[in-house]
């Protein structure tokens, strides 16, 4: 028998478990309340709408995928960081099989600015991390960036390639890594 769940964190944890076992589309107020052994009203105390529950779930899964828990690791180069991101995505796909393909569809179906703002906020965070690594990469050739292609635009392009690869069912990111490596480190 499940003990009643009473915290926001525990509710999100239950949502993640449901997503892992049955998919993101199985997360709803009733299924979460049942798993938590509380009333639907108790879930609404923490999440006033299904959209807010879904956003919190999606955000937590993204955080799990993109953050190294209990590890102190400093990337020494941009390609190493990008490789880690692709590997993290693959591990996320393994743990949450339909998450990457469905989270955008489900959040878009809610037609909510909350979901869009949450995703943008998180993607800005990832892009900023990439930017910091790029700026600290001592191996980047001195003439890599120009007025037409500065570090920020480069990050935007790389992030777009990254996201396009992520949504594919069978992503092959080695070409992206080679493209980035050749541009950043090899003389043109």
HUKA-V826223 format. One record per residue. N is the residue number from 1. RES is the residue in three letters. PSI is psi in whole degrees, -180 to 180 (* if undefined). NEAR is the number of other C-alpha atoms within 10 Angstrom. Layout:
# HUKA-V826223
n=N res=RES psi=PSI near=NEAR
n=N res=RES psi=PSI near=NEAR
This chain:
# HUKA-V826223
n=1 res=UNK psi=134 near=5
n=2 res=UNK psi=141 near=9
n=3 res=UNK psi=148 near=9
n=4 res=UNK psi=139 near=14
n=5 res=UNK psi=134 near=18
n=6 res=UNK psi=3 near=15
n=7 res=UNK psi=157 near=12
n=8 res=UNK psi=-45 near=15
n=9 res=UNK psi=-42 near=14
n=10 res=UNK psi=-37 near=13
n=11 res=UNK psi=-45 near=22
n=12 res=UNK psi=-38 near=20
n=13 res=UNK psi=-41 near=17
n=14 res=UNK psi=-41 near=20
n=15 res=UNK psi=-41 near=30
n=16 res=UNK psi=-40 near=21
n=17 res=UNK psi=-43 near=17
n=18 res=UNK psi=-44 near=20
n=19 res=UNK psi=-42 near=22
n=20 res=UNK psi=-43 near=20
n=21 res=UNK psi=-39 near=13
n=22 res=UNK psi=-9 near=14
n=23 res=UNK psi=158 near=18
n=24 res=UNK psi=-32 near=25
n=25 res=UNK psi=-16 near=15
n=26 res=UNK psi=-8 near=15
n=27 res=UNK psi=119 near=20
n=28 res=UNK psi=170 near=18
n=29 res=UNK psi=-43 near=20
n=30 res=UNK psi=-45 near=15
n=31 res=UNK psi=-38 near=15
n=32 res=UNK psi=-44 near=24
n=33 res=UNK psi=-42 near=21
n=34 res=UNK psi=-47 near=13
n=35 res=UNK psi=-33 near=18
n=36 res=UNK psi=-11 near=22
n=37 res=UNK psi=43 near=16
n=38 res=UNK psi=171 near=17
n=39 res=UNK psi=158 near=14
n=40 res=UNK psi=-38 near=16
n=41 res=UNK psi=-34 near=13
n=42 res=UNK psi=-36 near=16
n=43 res=UNK psi=-42 near=24
n=44 res=UNK psi=-24 near=15
n=45 res=UNK psi=-33 near=11
n=46 res=UNK psi=-33 near=15
n=47 res=UNK psi=102 near=18
n=48 res=UNK psi=-15 near=11
n=49 res=UNK psi=163 near=14
n=50 res=UNK psi=-37 near=15
n=51 res=UNK psi=-44 near=21
n=52 res=UNK psi=-36 near=17
n=53 res=UNK psi=-46 near=23
n=54 res=UNK psi=-42 near=24
n=55 res=UNK psi=-44 near=23
n=56 res=UNK psi=-39 near=21
n=57 res=UNK psi=-50 near=23
n=58 res=UNK psi=-45 near=25
n=59 res=UNK psi=-42 near=18
n=60 res=UNK psi=-39 near=17
n=61 res=UNK psi=-42 near=21
n=62 res=UNK psi=-43 near=18
n=63 res=UNK psi=-42 near=13
n=64 res=UNK psi=-41 near=13
n=65 res=UNK psi=-43 near=20
n=66 res=UNK psi=-1 near=18
n=67 res=UNK psi=139 near=12
n=68 res=UNK psi=112 near=12
n=69 res=UNK psi=134 near=9
n=70 res=UNK psi=30 near=6
n=71 res=UNK psi=139 near=7
n=72 res=UNK psi=107 near=6
n=73 res=UNK psi=124 near=7
n=74 res=UNK psi=125 near=8
n=75 res=UNK psi=137 near=15
n=76 res=UNK psi=-17 near=14
n=77 res=UNK psi=162 near=17
n=78 res=UNK psi=-43 near=24
n=79 res=UNK psi=-36 near=22
n=80 res=UNK psi=-43 near=13
n=81 res=UNK psi=-45 near=17
n=82 res=UNK psi=-39 near=21
n=83 res=UNK psi=-44 near=15
n=84 res=UNK psi=-42 near=15
n=85 res=UNK psi=-46 near=18
n=86 res=UNK psi=-42 near=21
n=87 res=UNK psi=-39 near=15
n=88 res=UNK psi=-41 near=17
n=89 res=UNK psi=-44 near=17
n=90 res=UNK psi=-42 near=17
n=91 res=UNK psi=-39 near=13
n=92 res=UNK psi=-41 near=20
n=93 res=UNK psi=-38 near=18
n=94 res=UNK psi=-40 near=12
n=95 res=UNK psi=-39 near=14
n=96 res=UNK psi=80 near=21
n=97 res=UNK psi=-42 near=18
n=98 res=UNK psi=1 near=18
n=99 res=UNK psi=-53 near=21
n=100 res=UNK psi=-34 near=21
n=101 res=UNK psi=-25 near=15
n=102 res=UNK psi=-24 near=15
n=103 res=UNK psi=-39 near=18
n=104 res=UNK psi=-42 near=15
n=105 res=UNK psi=-46 near=12
n=106 res=UNK psi=-44 near=17
n=107 res=UNK psi=-37 near=20
n=108 res=UNK psi=-33 near=14
n=109 res=UNK psi=-29 near=10
n=110 res=UNK psi=-13 near=13
n=111 res=UNK psi=50 near=12
n=112 res=UNK psi=136 near=13
n=113 res=UNK psi=-27 near=12
n=114 res=UNK psi=-47 near=13
n=115 res=UNK psi=-45 near=22
n=116 res=UNK psi=-44 near=14
n=117 res=UNK psi=-40 near=12
n=118 res=UNK psi=-45 near=15
n=119 res=UNK psi=-44 near=18
n=120 res=UNK psi=-42 near=11
n=121 res=UNK psi=-44 near=12
n=122 res=UNK psi=-40 near=15
n=123 res=UNK psi=-35 near=14
n=124 res=UNK psi=-40 near=12
n=125 res=UNK psi=-46 near=12
n=126 res=UNK psi=-45 near=15
n=127 res=UNK psi=-40 near=16
n=128 res=UNK psi=-42 near=14
n=129 res=UNK psi=-42 near=13
n=130 res=UNK psi=-41 near=23
n=131 res=UNK psi=-46 near=18
n=132 res=UNK psi=-45 near=12
n=133 res=UNK psi=-44 near=20
n=134 res=UNK psi=-46 near=23
n=135 res=UNK psi=-30 near=12
n=136 res=UNK psi=-2 near=14
n=137 res=UNK psi=109 near=16
n=138 res=UNK psi=-14 near=13
n=139 res=UNK psi=-8 near=13
n=140 res=UNK psi=131 near=19
n=141 res=UNK psi=147 near=14
n=142 res=UNK psi=-31 near=10
n=143 res=UNK psi=20 near=10
n=144 res=UNK psi=-33 near=16
n=145 res=UNK psi=144 near=16
n=146 res=UNK psi=-177 near=8
n=147 res=UNK psi=-34 near=6
n=148 res=UNK psi=-28 near=8
n=149 res=UNK psi=88 near=12
n=150 res=UNK psi=180 near=11
n=151 res=UNK psi=-40 near=17
n=152 res=UNK psi=-44 near=15
n=153 res=UNK psi=-39 near=12
n=154 res=UNK psi=-46 near=17
n=155 res=UNK psi=-43 near=18
n=156 res=UNK psi=-47 near=14
n=157 res=UNK psi=-47 near=13
n=158 res=UNK psi=-41 near=19
n=159 res=UNK psi=-39 near=17
n=160 res=UNK psi=-43 near=12
n=161 res=UNK psi=-42 near=13
n=162 res=UNK psi=-50 near=18
n=163 res=UNK psi=-38 near=12
n=164 res=UNK psi=-39 near=12
n=165 res=UNK psi=-37 near=16
n=166 res=UNK psi=-41 near=19
n=167 res=UNK psi=-13 near=13
n=168 res=UNK psi=147 near=11
n=169 res=UNK psi=-30 near=11
n=170 res=UNK psi=74 near=8
n=171 res=UNK psi=138 near=13
n=172 res=UNK psi=102 near=12
n=173 res=UNK psi=0 near=18
n=174 res=UNK psi=-36 near=11
n=175 res=UNK psi=-39 near=9
n=176 res=UNK psi=-45 near=17
n=177 res=UNK psi=-40 near=19
n=178 res=UNK psi=-43 near=12
n=179 res=UNK psi=-48 near=13
n=180 res=UNK psi=-45 near=17
n=181 res=UNK psi=-46 near=16
n=182 res=UNK psi=-40 near=12
n=183 res=UNK psi=-46 near=15
n=184 res=UNK psi=-37 near=21
n=185 res=UNK psi=-22 near=16
n=186 res=UNK psi=141 near=12
n=187 res=UNK psi=142 near=11
n=188 res=UNK psi=* near=9
